[in-house]
Structure formats: structure tokens, C-alpha cells
Amino acid sequence: MRDFPPDIRAYTDRAADEPDTRSPRALLWWMVRQQGLLFWAGLLVALVWMVPQTVGPWMVGRAIDTGIVPGDRATTLRWVAALGAVTVVGALSGIVFHTIIVREWLIALYGTTKLVTRKALQLGHVLTRRTPTGEVLSVSGSDGDQFGALMEITTRAFSQLIAYLAVAAIVLSTSVRMGVLVLVSAPLLVLLGAPLLRPMQRWQGVERARNSELTSMATDIVAGLRILRGIGGEETFGGNYAGQSQRVRASGVAAGRWLSAVESVGVLLSGAFVVALMWLGSREVALGRLTVGQFVSFLGYGLFLLQPMRTFVEFAQKWTRSVVSARKAVAVLGQGTPWLHPSGPVPFPSGAPLVDHASGLTVVPGRLTMVVSAVPDDSAALADRLGRYLPSEEGTLVSDEVPEELKGRAARRERSARAAARAEQARADEERARRPWGVSAGGVDLSRIELDEVRAHVLVSDTSPQVFAGTLRAAVDPHARLSREEAERALHTAAAEDVFDALPGGWQGELDERGRGLSGGQRQRLVLTRVLAADPEVLVLVEPTSAVDAHTEARIARRLRDHRAGRTTVVMTASPLLLHHADEVVLLVDGAVAARGSHGELLLRDDRYRSVVVRGDTSRDARFDSELAELVGLPALDQGPRPSDVDPAHRETLEEQR
């Protein structure tokens, strides 16, 4: 049997483990195959489990006809003993069967979670460019549970189908009329219930779509809860969430109506089948065509056949739900990575300059370079290029959800159009990823270097800090590579000692999911600790102190330069406290390098730089005067001369700072 947790190796070099995403049904069949011998073992045990229920009524009938009616006590006891032995076998096999189907369920459930996790790791930021977060979470959670339920009902339905056919053969061998009644009952049930499955499937799809949207809303609210409280938006967003919850409830009720209709048809036809079987059996006994024992057997079979008939209805319900879920899973798992292994890959040139040809930026090895831009998106795009990430502004989220008012052919056309839009987005990503990247290290374009190697040398930390549940030590050093001294040094540089002090247990203190117990500034400094602890050759930081106060930012600014001494560091920021400690500052205008120099030098000679850094107009206001006075060592402006009065000796000091 396959060990648990499931061994999922999809999206690796072993292409045989790739899920079949050609269609929802192909994906479901792939999941069945992934169960391996466990599925067949479950089916075999299920068949053994069905033996007492299949032969039990026949044995009771034989006991009546050959033992009870003739008054043969010994024969009766032999049949009772045989029936007891068969029952014990059925009980033991039932225990084993239950164990196996629960295992199948868990393998399908957690296997789906692992598939989604591996796909997210394979695509990285590409996944969030194409698919809403709620859809990804729903596939990993609720849809995985649907697949698990399908594994369980499939094993049970197959075993009961075989038992149903065996019972029909037994009945046919005794009475053709009653055998025909048994044979036609199940197909008639499916035939009459089939028209109800389509509207049930539609409403289940609507419920699934609304629930996915509700999940996305929940993740957005949780992520921005502090901001919502700050602006008084809790009631507005809470009302939106409550409204969407009611829409989910309404669609669930509508789907439940059709589900109850399907089950009602099953109960009605099952009851009618038992009544018809009793009526026909009574006539056969009255006409002398059946013995009393055979009639009792047929009644037992009639009651037994209620179980497979209801199982067939349940299978239809869960199959319908699973197809809906599989369609969503295909939309996530069927996305291919845009990255290809370069032909003739070359190693990353360590210690070489990093050049971005689009902006004209040259990152000098071993220096602390800071980039200032009046448009934050320009500096963020530059960071993406340096780390070889696809531009975020070009991504298009394409949901698989179809508007509820569309039905039939219109819904299929809309679904096809959305699939085509996803394919077009994937094609555009592939085209962008496979042409020359436009960023070179030592004259080698990054497209000629394996992506994993680029990411191993160039680490980009963006403005969206992610903190996972776990210990503080795991958050700072997830690969357990650092000594305690190294971890504490990174924590000190990021001025995150208060995070350590706030957690009971220190390094073993537990963080909540998304770091909910921390402030925005604490989360940001914790992420900064993590990237500093990684100690990459090239570190790119995007607004690393945007959520901290000025005093904390000043401490980080002083410590960062010493911590990264001799290592290449690029910081996207407009904070004067950070810029003051840069080896070189680069000004971007319209996405291109417009000026470079030290912070003090650019303040003196470039109005564009000054307007960004002092966040005002180009006039030399009091704030600018105070900062420049601090740079050149003059007293505060209310006690000394204005910048225009700075003598040449102090200007030479600025030159020496470069």
C-alpha cells in the first residue's frame, strides 16, 4: 500500500507524475490511478464485505426450505453456523474496508493539497498573476475533500454494482420474472434521476463559485484588518462579506433542493421496488412457483438492494460535485510554467556587475546602492527585473467562474473564452520569459542562467511581507542553517529585538498565521531579518522600512551598511534616513537613470531628486535645509546659515562622502 502522507512528486523532472489536466474527468481518473494498489485492495475487501449481504438471504432461504420446514434440526444448525461464519467474515472485512476507504479519502484530500502546493512552488509569482487567491485556496481545501469523497464512494459503488449483478443472477436462476424486476430497477432509477442531475450540477457550480469569492474576500479582509480599523472600514467590508455569505447560503439551499429531489426519486423508486417485489413474490408462492424459503430470500434481497440503489444515487451526486471541483482544479493545475531550461546554461558570474539595460542601472559589486524614483512602480519593476520576475502589471487574473445568468451553451462558450484568455496569458508569459531578459551579470544575460541559480544568487524582498505560522526560529531560518549568533546578528540589524521579546519562548515562540499577533512594522522587520539571515550575494530590498517609525528606521539604516559590508545590496527607497548611508544613490526618471551620486550631492544639485526625497516642491524649504545642515555638520537652521551660505570647505566634505 502507498504510505501516508501521499508521495506526490508532480511538477518535478518525473513527467510520469504530472496530473492529467486535459479535462475534469481525465484528472479524476488520474487521481484514481494515483491510489495505486490501495484502490484495488479496497475494491477486493469491499467485495468480501458484500459476500454476507449477497449470499445471506439465499442461505436463510435454504435453511427454511431444507431445515425448518422439514423439521431437520441438524441441517438448520449447519445453515445457522455457516451464516454465522459468513457474518464474522463480513464484520472483519468491514473493519478493514472502512480503514482502507478512509485512507483513500485522506490520500486524495492531502494529495490535492500537495499538488496545489507544488504547483504554487513551481509557478511562484506567476500563479498569482493568473488565478484569484480564493480559487487556489478552494481547490486545496474544499475541492480536495470532494475528491476524497469520490474515492470512497467509487470503491463502494463498484463493489455494490458487482453485488447487485450477483443478486440479479441468483434471482434470475430462481424466477425469471422477479430477476427481470431486479435488473430493471437500478437502470430505471438512474434514468428517472438523470434529468435532475444537470440543474443540481449547475447550482453546485454556482455555490462553488460564490464560496471561492467568499474565500478571497476573507483573505483580503484578514490581510488588511489593521488598515480597515484605521480608516473605519470594518462595517463596510464586514457588510460585503455578510452579503456574500448570504449568496453562498442561497445557492447552497438551491443546490440542496435539487439534491433532495434526486434523493426523493431514489427513495420513491426503492420503496416501489420493494412493494413490487413483495407483490410479485406473493403471487409466485400462491401459484406454487416459489417455496417459502425462496420467497423469504427474495424479500431479503429486496431490502438488500435498497442499499446499492441508494449508493448509485449517492455516487451520481458526488460524481457531479467532483466534476465541478475538477474543472476548477484543472484551471489551477493545468497552468504551465513559462520558464525553460536554457540551452547550454552558464554559471552565475559571481562578483560581476549587474546591469539593467532598460534603465541603464549598473550595480557595482560589494556596494550599497539605493534607487530613488518618484513613481514607486518604476523601482518595483526594476527590482522584478533584477530578480528575473515577470512584470506584475502585465498579469491578468482570469477566473474560471462563469456568471450565474449564463446557462447551457452560453455558459460553455464563456468557459471556453476564459480558458482561451488563460492560455493567451500563459503564451504571453512564455514569450516574455524565453526571450533575452535584458539584465546581465558580467555580460551574461540572465536568460542564459538556470532560474534556480539566478534566485540562489539574487534575492528580492518586496513590499508584501509574508509570515507563516511556526516558531520564530523557523521564520528567520527556515532551513536551519544558521548558528544562534548569526540569527541574532540579523535580528539586531533589522531592529527586531522587540519581536523576540514579545514572544513567550524566545526563538521557540510561536507565530500566528500571517503573523497576526505582530504589527505591520514588526512583520516587516521580521521579513528583513529573514532576508539578511539568508545572506545572498545580491540582495534587493523594496521599501524595507516603509512600515516602521523614524527612530527604528534610523537604527536599521545605520546597521544595514555594516551588516552588508562587502556584499552587493540594492535598496529601492526614498527615505532620507536610509539614503544618507548609501555608497551610491541612483535617481530614476521615467524608469531610466537620470542622475547618480551621494545623497548629499544629489540634494545640492538635482531639483528632481530633492522633490522626491523631501516630498515637496523644488524650493529649498526648511525641511531640506535641516537635513542638509545635518549632512555637512552645521548647527540647526534656526541657529546657523542657510544652505546657500555653505562654504566650499563643507561642500568638499560632501564630495568626500561619495
N, C-alpha and C positions, 0 to 999 in steps of 0.2 A: 504494500500500500504506500501511497505517497505520504511523506512525512508532513506534519503540520508545524509551523505555518507553511503555506504552499511555496514551492520553489518556482518562482516566476523569474524567468531570465529574458523576458521580452525586451526589445529595443537595445540589444547588445549585438555583438558580432554573430550570434547564433540566430540566423534568419528563420530557422525552423520554429522558433518560439514566438514569432510575430503573430499577434491575433489576426484572424481573418476579418477584415473590415469592409469586404466588398458589399455586404448587405447586412441588415439586422439578423436575419436568420442564419447567415453564414457565421456571424460572430457567436450566436448561441450554440451552434453545432461545434464550433471551435472550443467553447467552454466545456461542453460535454466531453470532448476528446481529451481536454486537459485533465480531467478527473482520472484518466488512465485506467489501471486495473480496478481502482476503487469503485468506479461506476458499474463494472461487470460483476464485481464481488457483491455489491449492493443488490443488483438485479437477481443474482443467484440466491442470495439469502432471502430476498423478498419472495422468490418463488417457493422456497422451502416454507416460509412463513404462511403462504397461501394454501399449502397442502391440507392442513386440518380443515380449513374452511371449504376446500374443494371436495374432499373425499368424506368429510364428516357427515353431511346429510345422507350420502349413499350408505355409509356404514350404519347409521341409525336405522335406515330403511331395511337393510339386510338383517339387522338384529331383530327387528319386529317380525319380518317375514319368516326367518329361519329359527328364531329363538323364542320370542314372546308368544306369537300366535300358536305355534305347535306346542308350547309349554316346555321347550327344551332348555332347562336352566343352564346346563354346561355350555351350550352354544351361545346363550345370551351372555354369560360371564366372559367367554372368549372375545365376543364383539366389544363388550364394555372395556375389557383390558386393552384391546387393540386401539379402541377410541381414546382411552386414557394415554397410551403411549404416543399416539399421534398428537394429542393435545400438548403433552410435555414438549415434544419436538417443536411444535408451533410456538409455545411460550418462549423457549430458549432462543429460537431463531428470531422471534420478535424483538428480544432484547438486543441481539446482535444487529438486526436490521435498523433499529432505532439509532444505535450508535453510529452506524455507517452513514445513514442519511443526514444525521446532524453534522458529521464530519464533511460530507459533500457540501452541505449548506455553508459551513464555515470556510471551506476552501474556495467556493465560488464568491462568497462575500468578501473575504480578505484578499483573495486573488485579484478581484476587481480593484480594490483599494491600492494594491501593489502595482497593478497595471497603470492606474492613473498617476501614481507617484512616479513611476519610471518614465512615463510619457512626459510628465512635468519636468523631470530632471533632464530628459533628452532635449526638450524644446526650450526650457528656460523661459526667458522673457518673451519668446515667440508665442508661447501659448496664450499669455495674457493679451497679446495683440489681436488674437483671432477669436477667442471664446470668452464669454462672460464668466466671471468667477462663480456665480451661482450654479451654472451648468456643470462646471468641473466638480464642485462640491457635491452636487446631487448625484452625479454618476458614481462618485466614490462612495457615497453613503447609501441613499435610499435605493438607487438602481442596483447596486451590488446586492442589497437584500432581496430584491426581486429575482436576481439571477440565482441566488441561493435557494429561494423558494421553488424556482423552476427545476433545479436539480433534484430536490426532494420529491416533488410531485411527478416528475418524469419517471423516476425509478419506481414509484408506487403505481403509476398508471400502467406502465409496461407489464409489471408483474400481474396486475389485476386484469389486464387485457388477455393475457395468456390463461389466467384462471377462468375468465369469462368464456373463452373459447373451449376450454376443457369441460366446463359445466354444460355448455351447449351440446357438445359431443355426447356426454353422458345422457342428457335428457333425450337427444335425438335417437340414441340407441334403444331407448325405452318407449318413447312416444313421439312420433313424427310431428303431430300437431303441437304438442307442448314445446318440442325442440324448436320448431319454427317460431313460436311465440317468443321464446328466449332470444333467438338470433336477431329478430327484427326489432326488439325493444330498444337496444342501445343505438342502432343507426337512426331509429325514429326520434329518439331523444336528441341526438346531435342535429338532425335535420330541422326539427322544430325550434331548437335553441339557437341555431346559427344566425338567423336574422337579427337576433338581439345582441349578438356579439359586436357588430360594427358600431352601433351607437355607444355601446359600453366602452369600446376601444377609443372612440373619439373623446368621450368625456374623461376617460382616464388620461389621455394625452393632454387635454386642457388642464386637468388637475396637476399633472406633472410639470407643465409649463409654468403655471401660476406658482407652484411651490418652488421652482427654480428661481423665479423672480423674487419671491419672498426671501429665499436664502441670500440672494445678492443684496437685497435691502438690509437684511440683518447684519451681514458682514460690513457693509458700509457704515451702518449706524454704530456698531461696536468700535470700528476703527476711528470714527470721528466723534465719539461721545463727548470727549472733553471740549472739543470745539463747539459742538451743539449746545453744551451747557453754557459756554462762554457767550454765545450770541442769543441764547434763549430759544433755540430751535427744537428743544426736546418735544414739545407738544405737536409741532408741525410734522416732524418726521415720525413721531410715535403715532399720530393720526394716520399718516400714509401707510405705516406698517399694519395698523389695525384694519384699515380698509382692504389692503391686500390679503390679510388673513381671512377676512370675510369672503373675499372672492375665492380663495382656496377652499374654504368650507363649502361654499355654494357649489363649486364644481365637484367636490367630493360627494356631496349629497346627490347631485345629478348622476354621477357615476354609480353611486350606491343604489339608486333607483333601478338602473338597468341591471346591475348585478343581482339585486333581489328578484328582478323579473326572470333572469336566467335561472336562478336557484329555484324559483317557484315552478317554472316549467319542469325542472328536474324532479322536484318533489311530487308534482301532479302526475307526471308520467310514470314515476316509480310506483306510486300508490296504485295507479290504474293498472300497471303491470301485475302487481301482486293480486289485485282483485280478479283480473282476468285469468291469472294462473290458478287461483283457487276455484273459480267457477268452472274452468275447463277440466281441472283435475277431479273435481267432484263428479262431473258428468262421466269422466272416464272410469272412475271407480264404480259408479252406478251401472254402467254398461258392462262392467267386468273386464275392462281392458287394462286396468291398473289394480295392483294389490294395495292393501292398506299401507304397507311399508313403503312402496314406491310413491304413494300419494304424500306421505309424511316427508319423504326425501325431497319431493318437488316443492313442498311448502318451505322446507329448509333452504332449498336453492333459491326460491323466490325472495326470501328475506336476505339471503347472502348477496344476491345480485343487486340489491339496493346499494350496497357499498361500492362496487365498481361503477355503477351508473352515476352515482354522485361524484365519484373520483374523476370520471370523464368530464363532468361539468366543471369541477374544480380545476382540472387540467386546462380546459378551454379558457377559463378566467385568468389563470396565472400565465398561460402562454400569451394571451392578449396583452397583459401588463408587461410581460418580459419583452415582447416585440417593441412596445412603446419605449421601454427603457433602453433596449439595444440600439434603437435608432439614435437616441441621444448619445449613447456611448460611442457609436461609430463616428459621430460628429467630432468627438474629442480624440479618440484613439486613432482615428483614420488620418490624422494630420501628420504629414511627413516633415522631417527636419530639412531646412533649407541648406544646411551645411554639408559639404562634401569633403572627403579626404583629398588634399591637393596631390596632384601627380608630381612625384619627385619632391616630397616635402623637405624643407631645410630647417635646421635648428634655430631657435630664437637667438639672435646675436646679443648676448649679454654684454652690458656695459656700453652699448652703442646708443647714439642719439635717436630719439623717437620724433619723427617728422609727420605732421598732418598737412597734406598738400592742399586741402580745401581751404584751410585758414591761414596757412603759411607759418604755423607754430612749429618751432623746433625746441624739443625738451632736452636740455643738457643733462647728461647723466650725473648723478650724485648731487644735484642741486634742488633746492626748494623753490619751485616755480608756481606763481599764483596768477590766475587768469581772471580778469575783470571784464564784465560785459553789462551794458545797460539792458540787454534782453537776456534774461536767465535761460531761456530755451536755447540760445546760441551756445552758451558754455556747457549746458547739459548735453547738447548734440555733440559737442567736441569730446566730452567725456565718453559718450557712447562709441564714437569712432575710435578713440584710443584703446578702448577695451574690446573692440570688434563686436558691438551690439547693433542690431538693426535700429534705424531711427524710429523712436516711439511715435512720432507724429504721423508716420505713414501707415500705422497699423489700423485695421478696420475690424471692430468686433462684429461678427456675424453670428447671430443666434440661430439655432435650428428650430426655434419656436415659430409656429405658424399662427397668424391672427385667428382668433376664435370664430369670427364670422365666416371664414373660408371653409368650405366643405368639398368633399368629393374630388373632382378633377381640379378645381381651383386650388384646393389645399395641396394637391400633388404637384401642380405647376409651381406654386410658391415655394414648396420644399425643394424642388429641383433648382429653382432660381437661387435659393440661398446656398445650396450645395455648390452651384456654379460660382457664386461670389466667393465662397471659401476657397475653392480651387484657384480662382484668379488671384486672391490674396497670397496663397501659397506660391503660385507661379511668380508673382512679383517679388516675393521674399527670396525665392531661389535665384532669380535673375540678379538681384542686388548682392546676394551673398557670394555668388560664384564669379562675379567679375572682379578685377583688381580693386582692392579695398580703398586705396588712397592714403593709407597710413603705412609708413615704412620704419623699420628698425634697422639701423646700419645699412640702409639702402635696399633692404629686403621687404617687399610688400607683405603685409600680414596675411594675405590670402594664400601665400606660399608656405605658411607655417601651420602645423596642426592646431586646430582651435583649442584643444585642451592645453597645449603647450603655451599658446598665447595667454590663456586665462591663468596659467600657473605662474607666469612672469608679470602680467599686468592685472592688478586687482582694482576694480572700480567700486566705490561705495557711493550709492546715490542718495537722494533726499528722502527715500522711503524706507526708514529703518525697520527691519523685521526681527522680532524677538520671539523665540519659540519657548514653549513650556519646558521646564527642566531645571537643573541646577545652574547656579551662576558660573561654576567652573565649565560646564558643558557649553554655556552660551559664549564664553570667552575663548575656550579652547576645545572646540567640538571633536577634534581628532586626538586629543590627549597627547600632544607633542611637547608642551611647554613645561619647564620647571616652575615651581611656585614663584621664584624670584622674577622670572621672565613675565609671568602673568601679572604679578603685582606691579612691575615696571610699566606695562601697558595700561593698567588701571590707573596708575598715578599720572601718566602723560595725558590721559583723557579726562582727568579730574573727576573720576567716577568713584572715588572712595566712599561717597555717601551711599551709593548703591550697595556696596559691600556692607556698610554699617547698618543699612536699613533691613537687610535680610537676616532673619534668625538662622544661625548656622554658618554664616560667612560664605566660603566658597561652595559649601554644600547646601546653601539656602535655595529654596525652590522659587522659581519664577512662574507667574501665571501665564496662560496662553496670551500671546501678543504682548507680554509684559504689562498687563492691565494694571498691576499694582504700582507701576512706575509712572512718573510724569513724562511728558514728551521730551524734556531735556535729558532726563535720566536714560530714557531709551536711546536717544541719540548718542549720548556719551558711552553707553554700553556697546553700541554698534561700532563706535570709533575705537573702543578698547579691543574689540574683536579683530578689526582690520589691522590695527597696529600690532597685535599679537601674531597675526599671520606673517608679518614682516616680508612682504613681497618685494621683488626687485624694483618694480614700478608701482607706486600707489597713487591712485587718482581719487580725490575726495571732492564731492559735490556738496557745497554749503554744509560743512561738517559741524558748524556751531550755530545754525540758524535758530535753534530752539533753546539756547542757553542764555543766561544773563551775562551782562558785560564783565563782571568780576570773574566769573568762571571762564568766559571766553578768553580773557587776558591770561589766565593761568595756562589754558590749553595752548594758546599762541606761543607763550614762552617755552613750554616744554616740548612742543611738537618738533621744533627745529633741532633741538639736541637729540631727541629720540630717533629722528630720521637722518641724522648726520651721515653723509657719505652714501645715502640711498636716494634714488630718484623719486621725487614727490611732486605731484601736480594738484593744486587746490583751486577749485572754482569758487570764488568768493568775492564779495565787495566790502568785507568788514575791515575797517582800518586797523583794528587790533591784530588781525592776522597778517594783513598786508605789510605792516611795519617790520615783520620778522622774515619776509621773503628774501631769497637771494636775488630773484628777478621777478618783476611784475609785468604781465602782458595785458594790453588793452585790446579787446575785440570790438570792432565796429562793423555792423552788418555781417557778422560771422567771420571777419578776416582780421588779422593782426594789424593794428593801426599804430601802436606805439609800444615800446618796451623800455624798461629801466627800473630803478629802485622806486619804492613807494614815495619817498620824499621828493625825488627828482620829478616824477610824473605829476605830483601835486603842484610843483612850482611852474612847470612849463606846458601842461596839457589841460586845457579847459574841459575837454570831453571827459577825461579821466576824473577831473575834480567834480564834475557834475554828477557822476555816478557814485563816487565814494562818499562825498558829503551829502548826497541825496538832496540837492538843491539846485539853484541856477549857477551859472559860471562865475558869478561875482564872488570875491573873496570875503565871505561873511565871517562872523565871529567864530563859528564852529571850526571852519577851516583854519583861521588864524591860530586858534588854541592848539590844534593838532600840529600845525607846522612849528609852532613855538616849542612844543614838546619834543619834536624830532630834532631840532637843532640846538636844544638845550637852553632856550630863552625862558625868562620868567613868564608867568601868565600874562595875557594881553592887557588885563586891567592894571598891570604893574610894569609893562615894558613896551617896546616898539612894535609896530605892525610889521607883517611880513615884507612889505615893500621896503622897510628900513633894514632888513637883514644885511649885514655887511658881507663882503666877499669871503672873509675867512670862514664864516658859518656855511656859506654855500659850498666851499671846498669840502667841509665836513660831510655834506650830502653826497658829494662825488665819491668820497672815500667809502661810503656805506655800500656802494654797488658791488 
